[in-house]
Amino acid sequence: MVALMAVIGLVCGHAIRGLADAYAGRALADASGAGPVLTSHGGLTPVPAWPPSVELVAAAVAGIVAWRVGAPYVCFAVIGTALAFVDWRTGLLPDAVTLPAYPIVALALVPTGELPRAVAGGVVLAAGYGVLWFLRPEAMGLGDVKLAGLIGMASAALGWQALVVAAFCGQVLGALYGLALLVTRRGTGRTQFPLGPFMLLGAFSVLVLGW
């Protein structure tokens, strides 16, 4: 089963590559508006075909998540990998990916028997991030609020403690990255950077640990 999930992740990685390139073009077209968001170097250029880093990362994430917590969580893992990659390169968390992911992830979590708690967790975490966005809209976007709902669903299916840890880890990792920007003088206290990858990394950490 783990090998099969890794193969599925590998195949999905190719689609993620195309998705990242498509949204990189859109981000470049929109770049004439507000100030730039700090993304990875070369984030608006096509992803190199070799080495197949995107495919390998997607395969590794899918395989490890399947091994640690089971196949029902692989769907979230693959979608999360796609969103993390797109957000890191472009500063975008597209609704065209995030919103359809809700029913897809919910359906995938049905075999866990914890769908009611997963849905409640999604509502709770999205609401929490919604409050943060309302208080400091310059610190995060609505895309992060919508992403929080997906993370809340996947982590709450494992338990309420897993939800708290995933949310906490995401914020801590983002803060550490912001601090690293300050220390290396690559940014200031007002520098914006994609928060989504760190939110997802916190969630993946909880899944990998099998919380």
Helices and strands as residue ranges (DSSP letters): H 2-30, H 53-69, G 71-73, H 74-90, H 95-109, G 110-112, H 115-135, H 142-156, H 160-183, H 196-208
